[in-house]
Amino acid sequence: GEAVRPRGAKWRPCRAGKVFALAAVAGTSMAFLGMSPMRQGYRGHFAGRAEAVERLQNLARAAEYSSLKVAELKEMLAERGLKVSGRKAELIQRLEEDDEAEEEEEEELEEEEEPEEEEEAEEEEEAEVEKPKKSSKSASSESDFKAGQLALAKYHEDERFYTVIIKKDHGDGSFNILWLEDEAQDTARLEDLRQHSKASIKKGDLVVAKCAEDGRRYTGIVQENLGKGYLTVQYLEDETEEEVMLDNVWKQQKKFKDGQKVEAKFEDGEYYPATVKKNVSPGKYLVEWEDPDGSDPETELLVDFIQVPRVGIDTLKLGQKMAGTVKRVLNFGAFVDVGCYTDGLVHVSKMANERVDNPEDYVSEDDEITVWVSSIDPENQRLGLTMIEGKVGGGGGGGGRRNREVTHPVADMEVGDELDGVVESIRDFGAFVDVGSERSGLVHISRLSEGYVDNVHDYVEEGQEVKVWVSNIDGDRIGLSMVKSRI
């Protein structure tokens, strides 16, 4: 059969033989009870028989679905615009529930046909009045997303959003979509769709595009918006053109003013102090070197080779407000360039006051955001940031020194000491805990619980008060354990 696509199997018609077999089983069941399939809608004296028929139909349907493969079940779910993830039993249950709902709708329609002609006319008039009314969710979906429109859809394997084309709005908050990257067809719920912010990019815009040849990003000028999620971009560096998917294009945010102090890339590949003289053309500046060292004192450079002067994180202060650019978004937070030699981490717990399940609901790559310094670790070159003013401490500092009262100096500690602490920050390999010493201690993932720990976040969260034991001391580094037997 057809290989399963990375983001949803393509729609295929249901196997006719199996459908006819199901119908035959249902029809035979009704004949056995002395009831013609054509009389299925009647009630009254046949109520008991109808219930028996329904039970047999359900058994036949369950047996039919059970004989199908998981891939076939998912295809049927996709055709109906239903959720396609889950185990086989869940897929079968979802199909059966949909069948029952459809049968109930058919029964209601049959009952509506019984009234006299006058009543039917009245109902038809009422139906005409009610017809334009739809649920707010359906109305919202139809007004927000139209067939043929570009949108962003969440891919649940990595919780990230990718470009899709809306193929059909079912009117119930579900949509048929086409993933642009691999042209795989799938379904999506309204809550998993976003308006596409890049669809408005037009000819002449300065952008950063990911080159298909080497995977690196270069500045270019949009030559044409091809529609359907692709742009023609001409790279400034070599003036070559390439068709680039919207997922791999970002607006160029870097701009410099005349007289601004910068660092510019010289012929040897290193960055040196310079001053911007003027903007020569889109994406190109004339800079003057502070120390030309016998070379031409002025050079025209692309924006790709000019940057704001870098500073060390040891020059920053806790609570300092900074402007930054999001460089990467991961499941535990976002790395932000704030003009230091090291990008800072905005942990997922410091993106908003409410719980954040998906960082991409709050930031995207190349977003310009305001952050505050929450922790500084010069020794390990780690910088913690927060998007919430006043929420400092932890958030990726990784055990750095902070301005706090020392109640348990490392010099006075011994292996086996029991301490109360507060979780400062969480990493994939463990959690850093403030126990009142000069620096926070590390509870390695292997010492969080007696059993196997797959995800640190399942056991602790930032700000949580915990009881720990000192497991080892190495200079000013402290190893901790939340399991006394694993000291």
N, C-alpha and C positions, 0 to 999 in steps of 0.2 A: 504493500500500500504506500501511500504518499508519506514522506518523512514529516515528522512533527516540526513545525516552524518554531524558531526561538521565541516569538511573542504571540503565539496563538495559532492553532491549526486553521487552514483554509476551510471555508464552507464547502460541503459536498452534499449532494442530495441523499436523503435517507434511502437505505436499501429497500426497494419496492417489495421484494419477496417477503421480508420480515414484516412489513406493514400489512400486507395481505394476509399473512399467517395470523397475525394478531386479530384482524377483523374476522377471520374465519373461526377462530377460537371463540370470540365473543358471540358470533352469530349462532354457532353450534350450541353454546351454553343456553341461549334464549330459546332455541328450538326444543331442547331437551326439557325445558320447563313449560312447554306448550304455549310459547309466546313468540309471536313474530317480531323480528327486529324492527319492523315498521311501526309496531305498537309501543315501542320503548318509551315514548313520551307520555303515555296515558297513565292516569292515576286511579284512585277509587278502589275497586275490588281487586285490582292487580298490584296493590302496594306491596304485599308480602313477596310476590314473585319478582317485582322490580328490584326490591332490596337484595334478593338472592342473586338476581342477574348482575347487579352491581358488584356483589362480592366476587362472583366468578370472573367478571371482567377485570377486577383489580388483581385477582390471582393470575389471570392470563397475562395481564400487562406486566406484573412483577416478574413472572417467569421469562417473558420476552426480553425485558431490560437486563435481567441477570445473565442472559445468554450472550449479550453484546460485550465487546471489548471496551476498556476504558476510553480509548481514543474515539470509538464510535459514539459512546455516550457523550463525550465532550463535544463532538460535532453536532449532535442533536441539540445540546444545550446552547451552543453558539448560534445555531439557526433560529432558536427561539429568543435569543437575546438574554439568556440567563447566565449566571455565574458558572464558570467552567472549572474552577479549582476545587480540590477536595478528593477524598477517597471514593472508591467505587460505590459503596453503600450510600454515601451522601449524594453522589450524582444521580443514582436511581431514585432516591427519595425526592430530589428536586424535580425530576421529570414527572414522577407520580403526582406530586402536589400541583404541578402546572396542568397536568391532565385533568385532575379533579376540578381545578378552578375553571378550566375551559368547559367541562361538562356542566358545571353549575350555571355558567353563562348561557349555554345552549338551552338548559331547562327553563331558565327565566324567560328566554325568548319564546319558547314554546308556550309557556303559560300566558304570555302577553298576547298570543294569537287567539286565545279562547274567547275573550269578551265579544259582545255584539258589535256590529258595524259602527254604531254611534259611539260606543266607548272607544273603539279603535281609532276613530277619527279624532276624538278628543285627545287620546294619548299621542297621536301623531302630531297634533298641534302643540301639545306640551313638549314633545321631543324636539320639535323645531325650535321652541323657545330655549330649551335646555342645551341644545347642541353646541352652541359656541362656548359653553362653560366647560372648563377643564380644570384639573387640579393645578394648584399653584406651581408644583414641582414640574409638571408637564409643560405648562405655559412658559415657565422659566427656561426649561431645556430647549424648547422650540425657539424662543426669542434669543437665547444666548448662542446656540450652535446650530448651523444650517448644513445641509448636505453639500459637500464640495468645499467646505470651509477648512482652513488650516487651524489646528489646535495643538495643545500639549496634553499628553495622556500619561498617567503614572504607570510605570512598568513595575509590577509588584515583586519581581525577582530582586531588584536592587533599590526599589522605592524612589527611583529617579524619573523625571519627566522627559519625554521624547516627542518629536513632531509626528503628528498623525493627520490624516485627512478624514473628516467626518463623511461617512458613506450613507448613513440612514439614521434618522431620529425615530425611535419607536413610540415616542410620546409618553412614555412611562418612566423617564429618567434613565433609560438605557440607549446605547448607540452602537451601531456597527461602525468600526473604524479600520483604517489601513495604516499600519506602521510604515513611515516613509523610508526608514533605513533598509528594511529587508522586504518591503511590500507584502508583509504577512497580514492577513485579515484577522480581526479579533472583535471582541465586544468590550465596552467600557461603561461604567456608571457615571452619572453626572458629577458626583463628588470627586471622581478621579480625573476630571477634565479641567483645563485652564485655557483662558484666552491666550493666543500666541503673541507675545510682546515684540517679536522680531518680524512679524509679517508686514510691518509698516516700513521696513528698510527699503530705501529707494535708490535709484541711479544717482551717482555722485556722492553718496555717503561714504565716509571714511570708516573702515571696519578692520577688525583683526580676524583673519581666517586661518583655519587649520589646513595646512597643505597635505594633500593625499600622499605625496611622494615620500616625505620624511616625518610626517606627523607633527611638525613644529608649526608655531603660529607666526604669521607675518602680517604686517599692515598692508592694506590694499584699498582700492576704490571700486565701489560697485558699478559695473558697466550696464547691468540689466537685471531686473527682478523677473525671473522666468515664471514666477507663479508656481503653485504646487510644491513650494518648499525649497526651491533652489535659486541661487544667485550666480551670476557671472562676475567674478572678481578679478581685477588686474592688480598683481602684486607690485608695490612700488620699487622693490629692490631690483628686480630684473625685468619688469614690465610684461611678464607672462600672464596669461589668463587661464582661469580654471573655474569649472562649475562646482559650487560648494553648497552642501546641504545647510539649511538654517541652523541645525543643531551644532554646526561647526563654525558659526560666524557670530561675532560679538561686535558691538559698536566700540570704536577706538575712543577711550575716555581720556587718554593722556593729552594734556595741553600745557604749553609753557608760555610765559609772558616775556616780553622784551626786558632784558636786564636781570632775569631770574638766574640765581646761582644753581648750577646743575652739575651732574657728573656725566661725561660723554665718553663713548667708546673710541679709543684710538686705534691706529692700524695694527698695534701689537695685541689687540684683543682685550686690553685692560681699560678700566674706567679712570678718568682723570678729571680734576676740577675744571669747570668752564663756565662761561656766561652766555646766555641766549642773547643774540643780537637782534634777530627778527625772524618772523615766520615767512619763509621763502615761497612755499606752496603747500597745499594740503598734505600734511604728514611729513614735511621737511622744514628744518630750521638751520639758520646760520649761527654757529657758536664760535666764541673766541676762547682759546685755551689760556688758562692762567699762567702756565709755564710751557710755552711752545717748544723749548729745548732745541732751537734751530730750525724747527719745521714751520710750515705756514701757520701764522697765528690764528687764522680763521678757516673753518671747514663747514661745508654743508653736510648735515647728517639727517638720516631718517629718524622719525620719532622712536623707532624700535631701539635705537642706540643711544638714547638720552634718558636719564632717570633723575629723580630727586635724590640729593645726597643722602647716603645711608648713615645711620647712627647706631651705636651700640645700645643694647637694651639696658645696660647699667646706667645710662644717662636718663632713663625714664623714672617716673614716680608713680606710686600706687594712686589710682583714682584719676590719673591724667587723661584728659579728653583728647582723642585723636581721630583723624579722618583716615579711612583705609579702603582698600580694594580687595574684594573677595577673590582669592586665587583658586582654592579648591573647596568642594563641599563633600564631606564624608558622612557616614551614618552617625558618628558621635559628635559632629560639630563642623566648623568651617575655619580654614586657615586664611588669615587676612594680612595683606601687605600694608604696614603702617609706616614704611620708610626706614625700617631697621634691617640689619643684616639677616635677621631671623624673622620669618613670618610668625604672627601670633595666632593662638588657637582660641576661638570662641566656642567653648564647650556647649553642647546642646542644652544644658541646664541654665546657661546664661544668655540665651537668645530671647527669652520672653518670660514674663511672670507666670504664665500658665505652662502646663506640661507640653513639651515639644516632642512629638513622635518622629517627625520627618524634618530635618533641617532645611530641605529644599522648599518647604512651605513658607520659609521665612527669608532665605537668601539664595542667590544664584551666582554662578561664576561671573566675575567682572562687575558685580554690583558695587557701587560706592556707598559705604555705610559709616556711621559714627559709632565709635567704640570707646571704652574706658579701660585703662590698665588695671587688671585684677590681681595679677601675681607676676613676680619677676624672679627668675632663677639664672643669674649670670654664669654660675659655674657650669651648668648644663645647657646654657643658651636656649632656655625655654621661656616663652612669654605667654601669659594668660590674659585674655581680653574678655570683656562683657559688653553686650548690647543694651544692658539695663543700668542706667545711671545709679550709682550708689551700691551696686551688688559686686563687691570686690572680695578677693580671697579665693583660693583654689582655682578651678577652671583651667587646668593645664599647666599650672606652675610646676608640678612634678616635684614638690618637696623643697622649693627654693626658700631662701632666708626671707623673713618678713619682719616688719616692725611689730613685735608682740612681746608680751611678758613671758619670761622663761621661768616656769615653775618646776620643771624636772630637767636639770642640765644633763647632757649626755655623760659628763664625767662622773655623775653620781648614780648612773644606771648600772644594773647588772642583768645578765641573762636570766630570765625567769620572772622578772618584776612584772606585777600586774598593774595596768594603767587604764585610765579612762581617756578616751579620745574622741575627736570629731573628724569624720571623713572630709578631707579637703578637696581631693580630685581623684578621678577614676581613669585608669588606663586599661588597655586590653590585657596587660600582664598583672594587674593588681590595683590596689587602692592606696593612696597616700593619706596618712592619718596624723592630725595634729594632736600630740600628746603633751604639749607644753614645753618641748625642748627647743633648742636653737633651730632645728629644722624638723620637718615632718618625717615620719617613718613609713616604710613601705610594708604593707601586708601583701605578700606575693599571692597570686591566684591559687597556688597550691595550699595556702594556709588560711583560706577564707572559710572552709568548711571541711567536715570529716570526709565527705564524698567528693566525687569529681565535679569540678566547676567549669562549665562551658562559657558562661557569660558573667563577668564581674557585676554587671548592673542587676543581675537577678538576686544578689545577696546584699549589696550595699548601695546607698545613694549619697550624693554630696550633701553635707550638713547633718548626716545621721550620727547620733552618739553611739559609740561602740566600746566594748571592753576588749582590751588586747593584752598580750604578753610579749615581752622583749625576747626575740629569738636569737638575735646576734647583734654585735656592735663592731663596726669597722671604722675607726677614727671617729668622724662626726656623723657617719651614716648609721641609721638604725633599722634593723629588720624586726618586723612585728608579726604576730600570729593571732588570729581570732579563735584558734583551736589550741587549748592548753597542752594537749598531748603532742602537738607538732611544733614544739619549741626546739 
